Amino acid sequence: MGLTARDWLNTGREQSSGSHPALAVSGGGRRPRSAGRGRRAPAASGFTLIELVIVVAIIAVLVGLAIPSYQEFMTKSRRTEAKELLYTAAQRQQQVFTWQNRYTTNISGELIVASISANGYYALSVAAGNTGSINTSYSMSATPVAGTTQAEDTDCGTYTLNSLGQKTVSGSQTTPPCW
């Protein structure tokens, strides 16, 4: 007659009480002792999948709000390059006018100004101003370079400064917020 594993485990207990293992009721009415002797398994610690999904969703929302704000901030901060380029060129134009009694369109020669802004976001151009003659007036423009993030700036677009100190922009915004 074959013994089951449960019968075999209970054999020692039942024999000590004087009964035969073959006559024992399956399980003997008692549960076999576990290795931990009545201790419970420690509760699982960590995060549930739902908690992780909620955290990832919150982070995604925050990133979704932060990235456009950051890009708008960077666009506004790069506009200073256009202003710096125009102010530097205007200062040089006044120096040339003082020395030669005329303005010039020669950006890199007589003006000694770079035709592209420091970080390459704007290109400088000089033309005759409202009098129609470069000798008596000028109009300078800082145009966003194609392929840069500033080329997508529809608010301010191209900055223009003339010999009378008048400032304009070609974008959808008015001059004061951009300048």
Backbone torsions as a table, in degrees:
resi	resn	phi	psi	omega
1	MET	NA	129.9	-175.2
2	GLY	-89.6	143.8	177.7
3	LEU	-96.7	140.1	173.6
4	THR	-81.7	168.0	-179.9
5	ALA	-61.7	-37.7	179.6
6	ARG	-66.5	-42.0	178.0
7	ASP	-62.1	-41.7	-178.2
8	TRP	-64.3	-40.5	178.4
9	LEU	-65.0	-34.3	-177.9
10	ASN	-85.7	-4.7	-175.9
11	THR	-58.9	-44.5	-177.1
12	GLY	-65.0	-37.3	-178.6
13	ARG	-71.5	-42.8	-175.7
14	GLU	-73.2	-32.2	179.9
15	GLN	-69.6	-32.4	-179.8
16	SER	-69.9	-23.6	177.8
17	SER	-90.1	-0.9	174.9
18	GLY	96.7	1.5	179.6
19	SER	-95.9	161.3	-178.1
20	HIS	-91.3	141.6	-178.0
21	PRO	-61.2	-31.9	-178.3
22	ALA	-70.3	-24.6	-179.1
23	LEU	-91.9	-5.1	-175.5
24	ALA	-72.9	145.3	175.7
25	VAL	-73.7	140.6	-177.7
26	SER	-55.8	123.0	179.7
27	GLY	91.2	-22.2	176.7
28	GLY	63.7	12.1	179.1
29	GLY	77.7	-3.1	-179.5
30	ARG	-122.8	151.6	177.1
31	ARG	-89.4	142.2	176.9
32	PRO	-65.1	146.3	-178.0
33	ARG	-71.8	140.3	177.3
34	SER	-89.0	165.4	-177.4
35	ALA	-64.4	-27.8	-177.2
36	GLY	-85.5	-2.0	179.4
37	ARG	49.9	59.4	173.5
38	GLY	88.2	-0.5	179.0
39	ARG	-81.4	143.5	176.2
40	ARG	-85.2	152.2	176.3
41	ALA	-68.7	142.1	-179.6
42	PRO	-62.7	145.0	180.0
43	ALA	-65.6	140.2	179.7
44	ALA	-66.8	131.8	178.3
45	SER	-109.2	156.4	-178.8
46	GLY	129.6	-163.4	-177.0
47	PHE	-110.4	146.0	175.3
48	THR	-83.7	165.9	-179.8
49	LEU	-62.7	-38.5	179.7
50	ILE	-62.1	-43.9	178.9
51	GLU	-61.4	-42.7	179.2
52	LEU	-65.2	-40.8	179.0
53	VAL	-63.9	-40.4	178.8
54	ILE	-63.7	-44.5	179.3
55	VAL	-63.0	-43.7	179.0
56	VAL	-63.6	-39.4	179.2
57	ALA	-64.9	-41.3	178.3
58	ILE	-63.8	-44.1	178.9
59	ILE	-62.6	-40.9	179.9
60	ALA	-62.7	-40.8	178.4
61	VAL	-64.7	-45.2	179.9
62	LEU	-62.4	-42.5	178.2
63	VAL	-65.8	-39.7	178.5
64	GLY	-61.9	-31.0	177.0
65	LEU	-84.2	-34.5	-174.1
66	ALA	-75.7	-39.8	-175.0
67	ILE	-63.0	-48.5	177.7
68	PRO	-61.8	-37.8	178.3
69	SER	-64.6	-40.9	178.5
70	TYR	-64.7	-43.5	-180.0
71	GLN	-64.4	-38.9	177.6
72	GLU	-65.6	-40.8	177.4
73	PHE	-61.5	-43.8	-179.4
74	MET	-65.8	-38.3	177.7
75	THR	-61.9	-45.0	179.3
76	LYS	-64.7	-40.0	-178.1
77	SER	-69.5	-30.7	179.1
78	ARG	-74.7	-17.6	177.6
79	ARG	-63.5	-24.5	178.2
80	THR	-62.9	-26.3	176.7
81	GLU	-62.9	-40.7	179.3
82	ALA	-64.2	-45.3	-179.6
83	LYS	-63.7	-45.0	179.8
84	GLU	-60.5	-44.2	180.0
85	LEU	-61.3	-45.1	-179.0
86	LEU	-69.3	-41.6	179.8
87	TYR	-65.6	-40.3	178.2
88	THR	-64.5	-44.7	179.4
89	ALA	-65.5	-38.3	178.9
90	ALA	-64.7	-40.2	177.2
91	GLN	-61.6	-43.4	179.1
92	ARG	-67.2	-36.0	177.2
93	GLN	-60.8	-42.0	179.5
94	GLN	-65.8	-36.3	176.8
95	GLN	-65.0	-44.2	178.6
96	VAL	-62.4	-42.8	179.8
97	PHE	-63.1	-38.6	178.5
98	THR	-64.4	-41.4	-177.4
99	TRP	-78.9	-38.9	-170.3
100	GLN	-117.9	0.1	-180.0
101	ASN	58.7	36.1	176.8
102	ARG	-163.5	161.4	173.8
103	TYR	-95.1	172.3	-177.9
104	THR	-139.0	157.3	173.2
105	THR	-105.4	-2.1	-178.1
106	ASN	-78.6	92.0	-172.5
107	ILE	-66.1	-55.9	-174.6
108	SER	-82.0	-19.3	-179.3
109	GLY	-84.8	-78.9	-175.7
110	GLU	-76.2	-36.2	-179.1
111	LEU	-78.0	-24.1	-177.9
112	ILE	51.5	48.5	178.8
113	VAL	-125.7	143.3	177.1
114	ALA	-68.4	143.3	179.9
115	SER	-82.2	-10.5	176.7
116	ILE	-122.9	140.3	180.0
117	SER	-62.9	168.2	-172.8
118	ALA	-52.7	-43.9	-178.8
119	ASN	-101.4	7.5	174.0
120	GLY	79.7	22.7	-179.2
121	TYR	-91.8	-23.4	-177.5
122	TYR	-131.5	146.3	176.2
123	ALA	-114.2	137.1	-177.8
124	LEU	-94.7	137.5	172.6
125	SER	-136.3	146.3	-178.7
126	VAL	-126.6	136.0	178.1
127	ALA	-141.5	171.2	176.3
128	ALA	-63.8	145.1	-177.3
129	GLY	-87.3	-149.3	-173.4
130	ASN	-68.7	-18.1	177.9
131	THR	-83.6	-14.7	-179.5
132	GLY	88.0	-4.3	-179.6
133	SER	-124.6	130.9	178.5
134	ILE	-66.4	-20.2	179.6
135	ASN	-67.1	-31.3	-174.2
136	THR	-114.2	-14.8	179.2
137	SER	-157.7	158.6	177.7
138	TYR	-140.3	160.2	172.3
139	SER	-137.7	119.2	-178.8
140	MET	-111.6	142.8	179.6
141	SER	-128.3	140.2	171.7
142	ALA	-110.7	106.6	-175.4
143	THR	-102.7	134.3	177.3
144	PRO	-59.1	135.2	179.7
145	VAL	-74.6	133.2	179.7
146	ALA	-61.3	140.7	179.0
147	GLY	91.0	-6.6	176.8
148	THR	-99.9	167.1	179.8
149	THR	-65.9	-26.4	-180.0
150	GLN	-70.7	-22.0	177.6
151	ALA	-64.4	-22.0	178.5
152	GLU	-89.3	0.6	-178.6
153	ASP	-77.1	97.6	-179.0
154	THR	-87.2	-12.5	-179.0
155	ASP	-71.8	-49.2	-175.8
156	CYS	-110.6	-34.0	176.5
157	GLY	60.3	-126.0	-177.2
158	THR	-89.5	131.7	177.1
159	TYR	-94.0	138.0	178.5
160	THR	-131.0	137.9	177.4
161	LEU	-135.4	131.2	-179.5
162	ASN	-113.4	179.6	-175.4
163	SER	-67.9	-16.0	176.9
164	LEU	-89.0	-1.4	-179.2
165	GLY	84.3	10.2	-179.9
166	GLN	-78.3	133.3	-177.5
167	LYS	-114.6	134.1	177.0
168	THR	-140.5	164.6	174.3
169	VAL	-133.3	157.4	-179.1
170	SER	-100.9	0.5	-176.9
171	GLY	-85.2	-170.6	-177.5
172	SER	-77.7	-16.9	178.6
173	GLN	-81.4	162.3	173.2
174	THR	-85.6	169.6	-174.1
175	THR	-61.3	-47.6	-174.8
176	PRO	-55.4	-45.3	-179.5
177	PRO	-65.4	-31.3	-177.2
178	CYS	-80.3	-37.8	-179.4
179	TRP	-89.1	NA	NA
